[in-house]
Every structure is written in structure tokens, then in C-alpha cells.
């Protein structure tokens, strides 16, 4: 259970992220169990003894394995399901479903 701190407040969100990162450094097994396990990682943020912050309904937190930074730029991509797009969608409309294609994604 979390304390109700606001996830949309960048100050409290940053503090929660740092608490979770420190916890993962101190507990490598926990970190390993959260890689690719979004619900477990989300629970760390909401745990009063770790992140101590409330995530809004549907919020996602994702932990990648070590070495993601070493991948080539644009090696990975995050895409929202385009189920609402029409079959005649333009390339530009379809590309709006790409959420991240950054150095680490």
C-alpha cells in the first residue's frame, strides 16, 4: 500500500524513482525478478518501504536488463497497440503509435 504521493508531481516522482533505484542496487535479486515483470516492478514503487508513491490506474513502469544502454541507438522500440487505427491510416498516423524509439529503446 502506498502513501498517496502524487505520481504526476515531478518532485515526488523523482524521489520515488531514486528510492526504487537505491533499493534495486541494495537488492540485486529483487532487481533481477523485476526485469520484464511489470507488476512486480510497479509493486516496488507502491511499497511503503520502497517507492512509497501511488501510481495512477494503468501506469507502467518497466525495468530492462543490464546492457540496454550498450545497444545501438534505436535498437528497441515501444509501440502502443494500433487497434484503433483504420486500415487506411497514413504512415504519419501509424507512427503516432510509436511511444519511444530513443537511445535506450
C-alpha positions, -999 to +999 in steps of 0.1 A: +000+000+000+013+034-009+011+068+009-008+087-018+021+108-030+012+122-064+029+104-094+022+134-116+043+157-094+078+155-108+095+161-075+077+133-057+080+110-087+118+117-090+122+109-052+103+077-056+124+067-086+156+073-066+143+053-037+134+024-060+168+026-077+186+025-044+166-005-033+175-023-065+212-016-060+210-029-025+189-059-036+201-073-069+179-104-067+148-081-064+160-062-095+165-095-114+130-106-105+115-073-118+131-074-153+103-079-177+079-083-148+060-050-149+036-059-120+065-067-096+083-035-105+051-015-101+047-030-066+081-017-056+070+018-064+038+014-044+055-004-015+056+020+016+091+008+024+105+014-011+090+038-036+061+049-013+041+065-041+007+059-057+007+051-094-024+061-113-045+034-128-028+020-159+006+035-152+035+014-165+070+011-151+094-011-170+128-025-159+152-035-186+181-059-181+216-045-177+233-037-210+203-020-226+224+012-228+250-006-248+226-013-276+227+007-308+206+039-309+171+029-318+177-008-312+144-011-293+110+004-297+079+008-276+046+008-296+011+013-284-014-012-299-028+004-330-061-014-328-080+020-331-063+029-364-082+025-396-069+002-423-063+033-445-042+051-419-014+071-432+022+064-423+022+096-401-010+084-383+005+049-377+038+064-364+018+082-337+016+048-320+053+047-315+058+058-279+096+055-277+125+050-300+153+065-281+189+056-273+178+030-247+146+019-265 
